[in-house]
């Protein structure tokens, strides 16, 4: 299946380029990336 999610994160107070990695988990079982689902990676710039 697929879905759309909106998340809110607090930016670090130190400016710079950061990498955010998104993964899903099935509670008590495993992280999706551990069984082959690709982890989403995004670069963000904090000014």
C-alpha positions, 0 to 999 in steps of 0.5 A: 500500500501507500500513504501520505504523511505530514511530519513536523520536526524542530530544526537544530539551532546550529545552521548547516546541512543535515540529513534526515532519514525516514523509516517505518517500523512494525512495533515489536517486529522489525524496521522496514529497512532491515527487511529490504524496504528502502529508507527515505533520505532527505537533505535539509539546510538550516539557516 
